[in-house]
Each structure stands twice: as structure tokens, then as C-alpha cells.
């Protein structure tokens, strides 16, 4: 251990020294960029020569080569691609070079540099190159493959399919097949476009498909549905069986199920079983028998039965199903927790409930933390630091891609830095990936530390996975708004994993993922100017996020569960859910109808508990303020120790 610590100390000294040198060189790098941009080429080459050891020098070289594309500097390009093969600078240059060659229609040269890629633009350029070099069969095969992806294609593909239409390759059947593939991918704009290309017969089919999509149960009675492709029928049946699961009790009698493969039928049985368990738990044993008949009593099926009994709070049924479950299901902390809870509700001796709570409590998750609170013990953390030899960490720190990523990160070029990081990460062994997580954590790049460990499913290093980044900002926001610091940390960890530049598809922005309209309202309340750009500034974002949490906590009388749910789904939804169901807090969370919000609440509460541990004051998952507020709605969440007191009171 002593040797390891000394080696790590040396490594940190190296990091500090190299970071200082890097800062000194960044100004020179930026100066060289400006010289190239302003076409001061003589001065640029002098500056580039002085930056030979700078990690970002390859990007300057690449930009210079791109300026020379019109001269076709084949030798320079080949040398660069060979020198940086597999690294991000080479990937970037190759993409630029291929795009240039496509623009100039240098198709033979394009094909000589082309490598298989997921980039749709380059794939369409390749098809054009194949057409132009008389490889028509390959062009049609690859063009059809792209066409049937069922997604919108880039403009570079327009020329390909215009040629197809002119030569009669774009048949009505191909248009229809693309529409069928686009529909389940929710490519609605593309679907509308394709409908305009259909003739009368196929348009009639499209309208029928729209009707099925809106009323999926019709596929069981409408004979026209049999003509749909197996894949589309499977998707429609997936929707229909959620509403009418009884149609799968004997699928062999209905031709709508014919031609589906074994895996599809198995998945449909799972969907129907889950739906039936949730909708009609009184019929669970019919479905249990059906699953047993088909040798399909999987863990997932049995979990669906337990969830159905839980949703209806049918505790006798729950305990019976738990006894029948596979041992692997019985060992899951969720079902252990609810078995303890069910026994408590049914009035079983306290030691029986406690046995299951103790089993669940050894886990560091939502149900483990709830179980710990039920029996009045501290939550289990099981923190285990990531141990990697210092020599491996040093080797990774000296990796050229890592150097480039850290230099870009220092310059604030975050997306480019992440691309570099991911390119290096994908090429490493698990030990190398762990080393990268350590490096990111030491250099205060929290989102890369978190993501690096998540990608290798390494869950036990709580220091790296739950960093105390922006500590002063979160401390200030917590104190000013009188909210728990571990809670605001838990929200930020779940919302963005501390990516300050995070943007969601719906517009939520920054560390706390604040919606622009919400940010405007908070800014007005705080009497500060609103700026959408400033939402990317951690200080501004945390300030607004902290105030919004204060507002929600006040609105819900200190109830952190409801405030957390409202932060994700909005107060309107939470208010509707409260009118629909007001049970004990743990059961209320289980009844949240939006799966996304239910998982969100569970994760935030879990992360907040872990952050209380990281901050040095371990709290139960449901704090006293929340429990007090919930008691005003409906009591019912009792710890075993409280139950003992009540039992003794009854004498």
C-alpha cells in the first residue's frame, strides 16, 4: 500500500507539472490558430515548428493540409493518416478529405480512401461513387439498404434517389416498405412525405395502417391486418396486447400471430402477461398456468406478477407469489423489501418482516435504503475505491489522445474533448478504462469519470461516481434556499451527470437541466436578467435550480418526494397523481404512472442518500421533513422500531 501511495503521489506531481506547462503552451497554440485563420502562412509555419510537442499540434497540421486539398496533397494526407491511424485527428481528416472528393466528384479516389462508417452522408457519397464507377449492382444493394433504414436521410442522398426515380428503381413497394420501417421509429415527418409519393392503392393501405396505429386492437378482428409484414404486425400487437392481453391466451387460433418468430411470440407473451398482471391481478393464476405451460416462467414474468399484486396492494397474493418465485427473483432487493412490507401490513410477527428488510438492506440502491430506514439502521454504502497500478495510470496519462482531450478540455472545447476521450476509451482494456476514470476524476472532469465507470459497469467507487464538483456553488445555493445540499447534488447528478453544457431534446439546459420558460420565471422572481446562454454557466444554472427547488419544496410543504417528482414531470402532473392516489410514501412512488418519473424519483432519492454519505452526514433516504409532510397526506410508512412502540402501546 505504501508503494502504491508513493507512486500515486509522484503521478499527481507529474499531473500538476504537466498542467502548468500546458497552460503556458495554450496561448502559443491559439496564436498559431489565428495565424492560420488570417493566412499568415510563413508565421504560422514558424509557430507550428515551435509547437511540435504540443498535444494539439496534429489539429494544426490537419487544418493546414485541408487548406491544400485543391492541390491533392496525397503524400501528406497518406502520411498523416498513417501516423495518426485510429486516432481522432486522422478520423477527422479522412472525413473532411472524403467530403472534399465527393464535392469534386473524384469518385475513384473517394473509393480508395473510403472506410466502412455509420455516417449516412459518407455512405450516400459512396453509393454515388459506385454508380459513377460502373458498380451498379453494389450501388443498388447499398442504396436499398439505406433507403429501408426508415429514417430521414441527409441531403447528400437526394441525388442518389432522384437517379433511382429517373431509372425506375424507386417502386411503390419500396416506398411502402420504407414507410412501414419509419412508422415504428416515430419518423412522422418522413411518413407524411412518403404518403405523398404513394399511388391510390398504397395510400389506402397507409390510411388503414394509421387506423391500426390509433386503435391497435382492431388487428385482432380485421382480416386486412394479416397482409401486413410480420415486423409491423408484431409492433401493432405489442401495442394492442397492452390494452387487451386476453387475445394471447391461445394465439394459435388467430392468423394475426402467424409467421411471427419464436422470440417475437415470447416477447408478446411477456407484454400480455405484464398487462394482465397490472390490470387484472385476480386472473394472475390463469396467466401463471399459461406461462408454466409454455415453459415461460422467467424472472421477468414472475416480476410482472409481483408488480401486479403490488400495484393492487393485494398483500396475500403478493406473499403467495413471492413464495412461488424463482430464487433469483427472491434475491432482488425490490421484492425482498416488498415481502417485508407485505408481511408487516398482514400483521405478521415483526421478526418476519425484519428478516426480509435485513436481506434488502445490504444493497446500495433505492429499496436497500428504504429497508435500512424501516429497521432503523444506517444505509449500506459498500464504497470500494478503484485500484489501478500507478504505472498504468501514468501510461494512460501519456497517451496522445488523452493529452489532446485534456488540452481541448482546458480550452473549453468540450464536445471535441469528449470525442477524443471516447476514441481513446474505446481502444482500452478494462484496466485502462479504469485508469481513464481515475485521471478524469483527479483532473476534475466529473462527467468523464462518471461515464467511464458506467460504461464498464463499475459501480462501487463512490468518490469517482459521486464527485463533489462545484462544491462552493452547491453549498451557497443550499444555504441561500434552505434546502439540503445532498438533495441538490442528487438532482444535478441525475439530470446531467455534471455536464454543464448538457441540452435535452426538449430544451432543458445545463447542470440542473432547466427549461428556458422555467428559467425566465425564476429570473423574474430573483430580479436578475435572464440569458439562455448563461444557463450553460454552472454558477447561474445552480443559482436558478436551487431557487426552483426551494419553490417546489415550499409548494409541497417540505415534501422532498413530491418536489422531486415535480422537478421532473411538473407540478400539474404531481397534483393529478395526488388526487388519484394518496397512499404511504413508498407505495405512492411505486404508483407514479410515468415510468421515467418513477425511476427519476427513485434515483434522486438514492443519489441524495449517497451524497449525504459523501458530505459526511449520512441521512435516511426519507428525511424527517418529508416524513412529517407525508403524514399530513396519509400515514402508513412505519419503521419496525415504530411498529414495536405501537404494538407495545396496544398492550
C-alpha positions as CSV (number, residue, x, y, z in Angstrom):
1,X,0.0,0.0,0.0
2,X,2.8,2.4,0.8
3,X,4.5,1.9,-2.5
4,X,1.2,2.4,-4.3
5,X,0.6,5.7,-2.4
6,X,4.1,6.9,-3.2
7,X,3.6,6.1,-6.9
8,X,0.3,7.9,-6.9
9,X,1.9,10.9,-5.3
10,X,4.5,11.0,-8.0
11,X,1.8,10.7,-10.6
12,X,-0.1,13.7,-9.1
13,X,3.1,15.8,-9.2
14,X,3.5,14.9,-12.8
15,X,-0.1,15.9,-13.5
16,X,0.4,19.3,-11.7
17,X,3.7,19.9,-13.6
18,X,2.3,19.0,-17.0
19,X,-0.8,21.0,-16.4
20,X,1.3,24.1,-15.7
21,X,3.3,23.6,-18.8
22,X,0.1,23.0,-20.8
23,X,-1.3,26.4,-19.7
24,X,1.8,28.1,-20.8
25,X,1.6,26.5,-24.3
26,X,-2.1,27.1,-24.9
27,X,-1.5,30.8,-25.7
28,X,1.0,29.8,-28.3
29,X,-1.4,27.3,-29.8
30,X,-4.2,29.8,-30.0
31,X,-1.8,32.3,-31.6
32,X,-0.9,29.7,-34.3
33,X,-4.6,29.1,-35.0
34,X,-5.1,32.8,-35.5
35,X,-2.2,33.0,-37.9
36,X,-3.6,30.2,-40.0
37,X,-7.0,31.7,-40.0
38,X,-5.7,35.1,-41.2
39,X,-3.5,33.4,-43.8
40,X,-0.2,34.5,-42.3
41,X,1.3,31.2,-43.5
42,X,5.0,32.0,-43.0
43,X,4.5,33.0,-39.4
44,X,2.1,30.0,-39.0
45,X,4.8,27.5,-40.0
46,X,7.3,29.1,-37.6
47,X,4.7,28.9,-34.8
48,X,3.9,25.3,-35.7
49,X,7.5,24.3,-35.6
50,X,7.7,25.6,-32.1
51,X,4.6,23.6,-31.1
52,X,5.9,20.2,-32.3
53,X,5.5,18.7,-28.9
54,X,2.1,20.3,-28.2
55,X,-0.6,17.7,-28.0
56,X,-2.9,19.6,-30.3
57,X,-0.3,20.1,-33.0
58,X,-1.9,17.4,-35.2
59,X,-5.0,19.5,-35.4
60,X,-3.0,22.4,-36.7
61,X,-1.3,20.1,-39.2
62,X,-4.7,18.8,-40.3
63,X,-6.0,22.3,-40.9
64,X,-3.0,23.2,-43.0
65,X,-3.5,20.0,-45.1
66,X,-7.2,20.9,-45.6
67,X,-6.1,24.3,-46.9
68,X,-4.1,22.3,-49.6
69,X,-6.9,19.9,-50.7
70,X,-7.2,21.7,-54.0
71,X,-3.6,20.6,-54.8
72,X,-4.4,17.0,-53.9
73,X,-1.5,16.6,-51.4
74,X,-1.8,12.8,-51.5
75,X,1.6,12.2,-49.9
76,X,0.9,14.5,-47.0
77,X,-2.6,13.0,-46.4
78,X,-1.4,9.4,-46.5
79,X,1.5,10.2,-44.1
80,X,-0.9,11.9,-41.7
81,X,-3.5,9.1,-41.8
82,X,-0.8,6.6,-41.3
83,X,0.9,8.5,-38.4
84,X,-2.4,9.0,-36.5
85,X,-4.2,5.8,-37.6
86,X,-7.1,5.0,-35.3
87,X,-6.8,8.4,-33.6
88,X,-9.3,11.3,-33.7
89,X,-7.2,13.7,-35.8
90,X,-6.9,11.0,-38.6
91,X,-10.7,10.3,-38.4
92,X,-11.5,13.9,-38.7
93,X,-9.1,14.5,-41.7
94,X,-10.3,11.4,-43.5
95,X,-13.9,12.6,-43.2
96,X,-13.0,16.1,-44.5
97,X,-11.0,14.6,-47.4
98,X,-13.8,12.3,-48.4
99,X,-16.3,15.1,-48.3
100,X,-14.0,17.2,-50.5
101,X,-13.5,14.4,-53.0
102,X,-17.3,13.9,-53.2
103,X,-17.9,17.6,-53.8
104,X,-15.3,17.5,-56.6
105,X,-16.8,14.1,-57.9
106,X,-13.4,12.4,-57.7
107,X,-15.2,9.1,-57.3
108,X,-12.4,6.7,-57.9
109,X,-10.1,8.5,-55.4
110,X,-13.0,8.7,-53.0
111,X,-13.5,4.9,-53.1
112,X,-9.8,4.3,-52.4
113,X,-10.0,6.3,-49.1
114,X,-13.4,5.2,-48.0
115,X,-13.7,3.0,-44.9
116,X,-17.0,1.5,-43.5
117,X,-18.8,4.0,-41.4
118,X,-22.1,4.8,-39.8
119,X,-22.0,8.3,-41.3
120,X,-25.1,8.5,-43.6
121,X,-23.7,11.3,-45.7
122,X,-20.5,9.4,-46.5
123,X,-22.5,6.3,-47.2
124,X,-24.6,8.1,-49.7
125,X,-21.4,9.6,-51.3
126,X,-20.1,6.0,-51.6
127,X,-23.3,5.0,-53.5
128,X,-22.8,7.8,-55.9
129,X,-19.2,6.8,-56.3
130,X,-20.3,3.2,-57.0
131,X,-22.7,4.4,-59.6
132,X,-20.1,6.6,-61.3
133,X,-17.6,3.8,-61.5
134,X,-20.0,1.3,-63.1
135,X,-20.6,-0.8,-60.0
136,X,-24.3,-0.6,-60.4
137,X,-25.2,-3.8,-58.6
138,X,-23.4,-2.7,-55.4
139,X,-24.9,0.8,-55.7
140,X,-28.4,-0.6,-55.8
141,X,-27.8,-3.0,-53.0
142,X,-26.3,-0.4,-50.7
143,X,-28.8,2.2,-51.7
144,X,-31.7,-0.1,-50.9
145,X,-30.2,-0.9,-47.5
146,X,-30.0,2.9,-46.7
147,X,-33.5,3.6,-48.1
148,X,-35.1,0.9,-45.9
149,X,-33.5,2.2,-42.7
150,X,-36.7,4.1,-42.2
151,X,-35.0,7.3,-41.1
152,X,-34.6,10.7,-42.7
153,X,-31.5,10.8,-44.8
154,X,-29.2,13.8,-45.3
155,X,-29.3,16.0,-48.4
156,X,-26.3,14.1,-49.8
157,X,-28.6,11.2,-50.5
158,X,-31.1,13.3,-52.6
159,X,-29.1,12.8,-55.8
160,X,-29.0,9.1,-55.3
161,X,-32.7,8.6,-55.1
162,X,-33.5,11.1,-57.8
163,X,-31.4,8.9,-60.1
164,X,-33.3,5.9,-58.8
165,X,-36.6,7.5,-59.7
166,X,-35.4,8.5,-63.1
167,X,-34.3,5.0,-63.9
168,X,-37.4,3.3,-62.4
169,X,-35.8,1.7,-59.4
170,X,-38.0,3.5,-56.9
171,X,-41.0,1.3,-56.9
172,X,-44.2,1.8,-55.0
173,X,-43.4,-1.3,-52.9
174,X,-40.0,0.2,-51.9
175,X,-41.7,3.5,-50.8
176,X,-44.3,1.4,-48.8
177,X,-41.6,-0.7,-47.2
178,X,-39.7,2.4,-46.1
179,X,-42.9,3.9,-44.6
180,X,-43.5,0.7,-42.7
181,X,-40.0,0.9,-41.3
182,X,-40.3,4.7,-40.5
183,X,-43.6,4.4,-38.6
184,X,-42.4,2.5,-35.6
185,X,-39.4,4.7,-35.3
186,X,-41.7,7.7,-35.0
187,X,-40.3,9.4,-38.1
188,X,-43.6,11.1,-38.6
189,X,-42.4,13.8,-40.9
190,X,-40.8,11.2,-43.2
191,X,-44.1,9.2,-43.1
192,X,-46.0,12.2,-44.3
193,X,-43.5,12.8,-47.1
194,X,-43.7,9.1,-48.2
195,X,-47.5,9.2,-48.2
196,X,-47.4,11.9,-50.9
197,X,-45.4,9.5,-53.1
198,X,-47.8,6.6,-52.9
199,X,-50.4,5.7,-55.5
200,X,-54.1,5.2,-54.7
201,X,-53.8,1.6,-53.7
202,X,-50.9,2.0,-51.4
203,X,-52.3,5.2,-49.9
204,X,-55.4,3.2,-48.9
205,X,-53.0,0.8,-47.1
206,X,-51.3,3.7,-45.4
207,X,-54.6,5.1,-44.1
208,X,-55.5,1.6,-42.8
209,X,-52.2,1.4,-41.1
210,X,-52.9,4.8,-39.4
211,X,-56.2,3.4,-38.1
212,X,-54.4,0.4,-36.7
213,X,-51.8,2.6,-35.1
214,X,-54.6,4.6,-33.4
215,X,-56.8,1.6,-32.5
216,X,-54.3,-1.3,-32.3
217,X,-57.0,-3.8,-31.0
218,X,-58.5,-3.8,-34.5
219,X,-55.8,-6.1,-35.7
220,X,-57.5,-9.0,-33.9
221,X,-60.7,-8.7,-35.9
222,X,-59.7,-7.1,-39.2
223,X,-58.6,-9.7,-41.8
224,X,-56.7,-7.0,-43.8
225,X,-54.2,-6.8,-40.9
226,X,-52.9,-10.3,-41.9
227,X,-51.4,-8.7,-45.1
228,X,-49.1,-6.5,-43.0
229,X,-45.4,-7.6,-42.7
230,X,-44.6,-9.7,-39.7
231,X,-42.5,-6.9,-38.2
232,X,-45.3,-4.4,-38.5
233,X,-47.9,-6.9,-37.1
234,X,-45.5,-7.5,-34.2
235,X,-45.3,-3.8,-33.4
236,X,-49.1,-3.4,-33.6
237,X,-49.6,-6.5,-31.4
238,X,-47.2,-5.1,-28.9
239,X,-49.4,-2.1,-28.6
240,X,-52.7,-4.0,-28.7
241,X,-51.8,-6.6,-26.1
242,X,-51.0,-3.9,-23.5
243,X,-54.7,-3.0,-23.7
244,X,-56.3,-6.4,-24.5
245,X,-53.9,-9.1,-23.2
246,X,-56.6,-11.8,-23.3
247,X,-56.1,-12.2,-27.0
248,X,-52.8,-14.1,-26.5
249,X,-54.3,-16.9,-24.4
250,X,-54.5,-19.0,-27.5
251,X,-52.5,-17.3,-30.2
252,X,-52.5,-20.4,-32.5
253,X,-56.2,-19.8,-33.4
254,X,-55.7,-16.3,-34.7
255,X,-53.8,-15.9,-38.1
256,X,-52.6,-12.5,-37.0
257,X,-49.9,-14.3,-35.0
258,X,-48.8,-16.5,-37.8
259,X,-45.3,-16.0,-39.3
260,X,-44.0,-14.4,-36.2
261,X,-40.8,-15.9,-35.0
262,X,-40.3,-17.6,-31.6
263,X,-38.6,-14.6,-30.0
264,X,-41.4,-12.3,-31.1
265,X,-44.1,-14.7,-29.7
266,X,-42.1,-15.0,-26.4
267,X,-41.9,-11.2,-26.1
268,X,-45.6,-10.8,-26.9
269,X,-46.4,-13.3,-24.1
270,X,-44.3,-11.2,-21.7
271,X,-46.2,-8.0,-22.8
272,X,-49.6,-9.6,-22.3
273,X,-48.6,-11.2,-19.0
274,X,-47.4,-7.9,-17.6
275,X,-50.5,-6.1,-18.8
276,X,-52.8,-8.7,-17.4
277,X,-50.9,-8.7,-14.1
278,X,-51.3,-5.0,-13.7
279,X,-54.9,-4.8,-15.0
280,X,-56.5,-7.9,-13.6
281,X,-54.4,-9.5,-10.7
282,X,-57.5,-11.7,-10.0
283,X,-56.6,-13.6,-13.2
284,X,-52.9,-13.9,-12.3
285,X,-53.1,-17.6,-11.7
286,X,-54.6,-18.2,-15.2
287,X,-51.6,-16.4,-16.7
288,X,-49.3,-18.2,-14.3
289,X,-50.6,-21.5,-15.6
290,X,-50.2,-20.3,-19.2
291,X,-46.6,-19.2,-18.7
292,X,-45.9,-22.5,-17.0
293,X,-47.5,-24.4,-19.9
294,X,-45.2,-22.6,-22.4
295,X,-42.1,-23.1,-20.1
296,X,-42.0,-19.3,-19.9
297,X,-41.9,-18.7,-16.1
298,X,-38.9,-16.4,-16.5
299,X,-37.7,-14.0,-13.8
300,X,-39.2,-11.1,-15.9
301,X,-42.6,-12.8,-16.0
302,X,-42.5,-13.6,-12.3
303,X,-41.5,-10.0,-11.5
304,X,-44.5,-8.9,-13.6
305,X,-46.8,-11.0,-11.4
306,X,-45.3,-9.5,-8.2
307,X,-45.7,-6.0,-9.6
308,X,-49.3,-6.6,-10.4
309,X,-50.1,-7.7,-6.9
310,X,-48.1,-4.8,-5.5
311,X,-49.9,-2.3,-7.7
312,X,-53.3,-3.5,-6.4
313,X,-51.9,-3.8,-2.8
314,X,-53.1,-7.4,-2.7
315,X,-50.7,-8.4,0.0
316,X,-51.9,-12.0,0.5
317,X,-51.4,-12.6,-3.3
318,X,-48.1,-10.9,-3.2
319,X,-46.7,-13.1,-0.4
320,X,-48.0,-16.2,-2.1
321,X,-46.4,-15.2,-5.5
322,X,-43.2,-14.4,-3.7
323,X,-43.1,-18.0,-2.2
324,X,-43.6,-19.4,-5.7
325,X,-40.9,-17.2,-7.3
326,X,-37.5,-18.3,-8.6
327,X,-34.7,-17.9,-6.1
328,X,-33.1,-15.3,-8.3
329,X,-36.3,-13.2,-8.1
330,X,-36.4,-13.7,-4.3
331,X,-32.9,-12.3,-4.0
332,X,-33.7,-9.0,-5.7
333,X,-33.8,-6.2,-3.1
334,X,-37.0,-4.8,-4.5
335,X,-39.0,-7.9,-3.9
336,X,-37.4,-8.6,-0.6
337,X,-38.4,-5.1,0.6
338,X,-42.0,-5.5,-0.5
339,X,-42.2,-9.0,1.1
340,X,-41.2,-7.4,4.3
341,X,-43.7,-4.7,3.8
342,X,-46.5,-7.1,2.9
343,X,-45.9,-9.2,6.0
344,X,-46.0,-6.1,8.1
345,X,-49.3,-5.0,6.6
346,X,-50.7,-8.5,7.2
347,X,-49.8,-8.3,10.8
348,X,-47.1,-11.0,10.8
349,X,-44.6,-11.0,13.7
350,X,-42.1,-8.2,13.4
351,X,-39.1,-10.5,13.2
352,X,-40.5,-12.0,10.0
353,X,-40.6,-8.5,8.3
354,X,-37.3,-7.7,9.7
355,X,-35.7,-10.8,8.1
356,X,-36.6,-9.6,4.6
357,X,-35.7,-5.9,5.3
358,X,-32.2,-7.1,6.5
359,X,-31.7,-9.0,3.3
360,X,-32.6,-6.0,1.2
361,X,-30.6,-3.6,3.3
362,X,-27.2,-5.0,2.3
363,X,-27.8,-3.4,-1.1
364,X,-26.8,0.1,-2.1
365,X,-30.0,1.0,-4.0
366,X,-33.4,2.6,-3.5
367,X,-35.0,-0.5,-1.9
368,X,-32.0,-1.3,0.1
369,X,-32.0,2.3,1.6
370,X,-35.8,2.0,2.3
371,X,-35.2,-1.3,4.0
372,X,-32.5,0.3,6.1
373,X,-34.8,3.0,7.2
374,X,-37.6,0.5,8.0
375,X,-35.3,-1.3,10.5
376,X,-33.6,1.8,11.8
377,X,-30.0,1.1,10.6
378,X,-27.6,3.2,8.5
379,X,-27.8,2.7,4.8
380,X,-25.2,0.4,3.3
381,X,-22.7,2.1,1.0
382,X,-20.1,-0.6,0.1
383,X,-17.7,2.1,-1.2
384,X,-14.7,0.5,-2.9
385,X,-12.1,2.8,-4.5
386,X,-10.9,1.9,-8.0
387,X,-7.4,0.5,-7.7
388,X,-5.2,0.6,-10.8
389,X,-1.3,0.3,-10.8
390,X,0.2,3.8,-10.9
391,X,2.3,2.7,-13.9
392,X,-1.0,2.0,-15.9
393,X,-2.3,5.4,-14.9
394,X,0.9,7.1,-15.9
395,X,0.9,5.3,-19.3
396,X,-2.7,6.4,-20.0
397,X,-1.8,9.9,-18.9
398,X,0.9,9.9,-21.6
399,X,-1.4,8.6,-24.3
400,X,-1.5,11.2,-27.1
401,X,-5.3,11.0,-27.3
402,X,-5.7,11.6,-23.6
403,X,-3.3,14.6,-23.9
404,X,-5.3,16.0,-26.7
405,X,-8.6,15.5,-24.8
406,X,-7.3,17.3,-21.7
407,X,-5.8,20.1,-23.7
408,X,-9.2,20.6,-25.5
409,X,-11.0,20.4,-22.2
410,X,-8.7,23.2,-20.8
411,X,-9.5,25.3,-23.9
412,X,-13.2,24.9,-23.2
413,X,-13.8,22.9,-26.4
414,X,-15.8,20.3,-24.6
415,X,-17.6,18.3,-27.3
416,X,-14.3,17.9,-29.2
417,X,-12.6,16.9,-26.0
418,X,-15.2,14.2,-25.3
419,X,-14.8,12.8,-28.8
420,X,-11.1,12.5,-28.2
421,X,-11.7,10.9,-24.9
422,X,-14.2,8.4,-26.2
423,X,-12.0,7.4,-29.1
424,X,-9.2,6.5,-26.6
425,X,-11.6,4.9,-24.2
426,X,-13.0,2.5,-26.8
427,X,-9.5,1.2,-27.5
428,X,-8.5,0.3,-24.0
429,X,-8.6,-2.8,-21.8
430,X,-10.9,-2.6,-18.7
431,X,-7.8,-1.7,-16.6
432,X,-7.0,1.1,-19.0
433,X,-10.6,2.3,-18.8
434,X,-10.5,2.4,-15.0
435,X,-7.3,4.4,-15.3
436,X,-9.0,6.9,-17.5
437,X,-11.8,7.3,-14.9
438,X,-9.2,8.0,-12.2
439,X,-7.5,10.6,-14.4
440,X,-10.8,12.3,-15.2
441,X,-11.6,12.4,-11.5
442,X,-8.2,13.8,-10.5
443,X,-8.4,16.5,-13.1
444,X,-11.9,17.5,-12.1
445,X,-13.6,16.3,-15.3
446,X,-16.5,14.7,-13.4
447,X,-18.8,13.6,-16.3
448,X,-16.0,11.6,-18.0
449,X,-15.2,9.9,-14.7
450,X,-18.9,9.0,-14.2
451,X,-19.4,7.9,-17.8
452,X,-16.1,5.9,-18.0
453,X,-17.1,3.8,-14.9
454,X,-20.7,3.4,-16.1
455,X,-19.6,2.1,-19.5
456,X,-17.7,-0.8,-17.8
457,X,-20.4,-1.3,-15.2
458,X,-18.1,-0.4,-12.3
459,X,-20.4,0.8,-9.6
460,X,-18.5,0.8,-6.3
461,X,-16.2,3.8,-6.4
462,X,-18.5,6.4,-4.8
463,X,-15.8,9.1,-4.8
464,X,-15.5,9.0,-8.6
465,X,-19.2,8.3,-9.3
466,X,-20.5,10.9,-7.0
467,X,-18.0,13.8,-7.1
468,X,-18.2,16.9,-5.0
469,X,-17.8,19.1,-8.0
470,X,-18.7,22.9,-7.8
471,X,-18.8,22.4,-4.1
472,X,-18.9,26.1,-3.2
473,X,-21.7,26.8,-5.7
474,X,-23.9,24.0,-4.4
475,X,-23.1,25.0,-0.8
476,X,-24.2,28.6,-1.5
477,X,-27.4,27.5,-3.3
478,X,-28.3,25.1,-0.5
479,X,-27.7,27.7,2.3
480,X,-29.5,30.5,0.5
481,X,-32.5,28.5,-0.4
482,X,-32.5,26.4,2.9
483,X,-32.5,23.1,1.1
484,X,-30.4,20.1,1.8
485,X,-27.1,20.1,-0.1
486,X,-27.2,16.4,-0.7
487,X,-30.6,16.8,-2.4
488,X,-29.5,19.5,-4.9
489,X,-26.4,17.4,-5.6
490,X,-28.6,14.3,-6.2
491,X,-30.8,16.3,-8.6
492,X,-27.7,17.6,-10.6
493,X,-26.1,14.1,-10.7
494,X,-29.3,12.6,-12.2
495,X,-30.1,15.5,-14.5
496,X,-26.7,16.0,-16.2
497,X,-24.0,13.9,-14.6
498,X,-22.4,17.3,-14.2
499,X,-22.1,18.1,-17.9
500,X,-22.6,21.8,-17.7
501,X,-23.2,22.0,-21.5
502,X,-25.9,19.3,-21.5
503,X,-29.0,20.0,-23.6
504,X,-32.0,17.7,-23.8
505,X,-34.1,17.2,-26.9
506,X,-36.9,19.4,-25.4
507,X,-34.6,22.2,-24.5
508,X,-33.6,21.6,-20.8
509,X,-30.2,23.1,-20.3
510,X,-27.1,22.9,-18.1
511,X,-26.2,21.2,-14.9
512,X,-29.7,21.3,-13.4
513,X,-31.4,20.8,-16.8
514,X,-33.6,23.9,-16.5
515,X,-36.2,24.6,-19.2
516,X,-36.0,28.1,-20.7
517,X,-39.5,29.1,-19.6
518,X,-38.8,27.9,-16.1
519,X,-35.6,29.9,-16.1
520,X,-37.3,33.0,-17.2
521,X,-39.8,32.7,-14.3
522,X,-37.1,32.1,-11.7
523,X,-35.0,35.0,-13.1
524,X,-38.0,37.3,-12.8
525,X,-38.6,36.1,-9.2
526,X,-35.0,36.7,-8.3
527,X,-34.9,40.1,-10.2
528,X,-32.0,39.1,-12.3
529,X,-31.6,39.3,-16.1
530,X,-32.4,36.1,-18.0
531,X,-29.9,34.7,-20.6
532,X,-30.3,31.4,-22.3
533,X,-26.5,31.4,-22.9
534,X,-25.8,31.8,-19.2
535,X,-27.7,28.6,-18.5
536,X,-24.5,26.9,-19.6
537,X,-22.7,28.7,-16.8
538,X,-22.7,26.5,-13.7
539,X,-22.9,29.4,-11.3
540,X,-26.1,30.8,-13.0
541,X,-27.6,27.4,-13.6
542,X,-27.1,26.2,-10.0
543,X,-28.5,29.5,-8.7
544,X,-31.7,29.1,-10.7
545,X,-32.0,25.4,-10.0
546,X,-31.6,25.9,-6.3
547,X,-34.3,28.6,-6.2
548,X,-36.7,26.4,-8.2
549,X,-36.2,23.5,-5.7
550,X,-36.9,25.9,-2.9
551,X,-40.1,27.0,-4.6
552,X,-41.2,23.3,-5.2
553,X,-40.3,22.3,-1.6
554,X,-42.4,25.2,-0.2
555,X,-45.3,24.3,-2.6
556,X,-45.4,20.8,-1.3
557,X,-44.9,21.7,2.4
558,X,-41.4,20.3,2.7
559,X,-42.2,17.0,1.0
560,X,-39.0,16.2,-0.9
561,X,-40.6,13.2,-2.8
562,X,-43.3,15.4,-4.3
563,X,-40.9,18.2,-5.1
564,X,-38.5,15.8,-6.8
565,X,-41.3,14.4,-8.9
566,X,-42.5,17.9,-9.8
567,X,-39.0,18.9,-10.9
568,X,-39.1,16.1,-13.5
569,X,-42.8,15.9,-14.5
570,X,-44.1,19.3,-13.5
571,X,-46.4,20.3,-10.6
572,X,-49.6,19.7,-12.7
573,X,-48.9,16.1,-13.1
574,X,-48.0,15.6,-9.5
575,X,-51.2,17.3,-8.4
576,X,-53.2,14.9,-10.6
577,X,-51.4,11.9,-9.2
578,X,-52.1,13.0,-5.6
579,X,-55.8,13.3,-6.4
580,X,-55.8,9.8,-7.9
581,X,-53.9,8.1,-5.1
582,X,-52.7,9.1,-1.6
583,X,-51.1,6.1,0.0
584,X,-48.0,5.6,2.1
585,X,-44.9,7.3,0.5
586,X,-43.2,4.1,-0.7
587,X,-46.4,2.8,-2.3
588,X,-47.1,6.3,-3.8
589,X,-43.7,6.3,-5.5
590,X,-44.4,2.8,-6.9
591,X,-47.7,4.1,-8.3
592,X,-46.2,7.0,-10.3
593,X,-47.8,6.4,-13.7
594,X,-44.8,7.8,-15.7
595,X,-42.0,5.2,-15.6
596,X,-39.5,7.9,-16.4
597,X,-40.6,9.9,-13.4
598,X,-40.8,6.9,-11.0
599,X,-37.2,5.9,-11.9
600,X,-36.2,9.6,-11.6
601,X,-37.6,10.0,-8.1
602,X,-36.0,6.7,-7.0
603,X,-32.6,7.6,-8.4
604,X,-32.6,11.2,-7.0
605,X,-33.5,9.9,-3.5
606,X,-30.8,7.2,-3.8
607,X,-28.2,9.6,-5.1
608,X,-29.1,12.1,-2.4
609,X,-28.6,9.5,0.3
610,X,-25.2,8.6,-1.2
611,X,-24.3,12.3,-1.3
612,X,-25.2,12.7,2.4
613,X,-22.6,10.0,2.9
614,X,-20.1,11.8,0.7
615,X,-20.7,15.0,2.6
616,X,-20.1,13.4,6.0
617,X,-23.6,13.3,7.4
618,X,-25.4,10.1,6.3
619,X,-29.2,10.6,6.2
620,X,-32.0,8.1,5.7
621,X,-33.5,8.1,2.2
622,X,-36.7,9.7,3.5
623,X,-35.8,12.7,5.7
624,X,-37.8,13.8,8.7
625,X,-39.3,16.8,6.9
626,X,-40.6,14.6,4.1
627,X,-42.0,12.0,6.5
628,X,-43.7,14.8,8.5
629,X,-45.2,16.3,5.4
630,X,-46.3,12.9,4.1
631,X,-48.0,12.2,7.4
632,X,-50.3,15.2,6.7
633,X,-51.4,13.4,3.5
634,X,-51.7,9.9,4.8
635,X,-49.7,8.0,7.4
636,X,-48.6,4.4,6.8
637,X,-44.8,4.2,6.3
638,X,-43.7,2.9,9.7
639,X,-40.3,1.6,10.6
640,X,-40.1,-1.7,12.5
641,X,-39.0,0.2,15.6
642,X,-42.0,2.5,15.4
643,X,-44.2,-0.6,14.9
644,X,-42.8,-2.1,18.1
645,X,-43.8,1.0,20.0
646,X,-47.3,1.0,18.6
647,X,-47.6,-2.7,19.4
648,X,-46.5,-2.1,23.0
649,X,-48.9,0.8,23.3
650,X,-51.7,-1.6,22.5
651,X,-50.6,-3.6,25.5
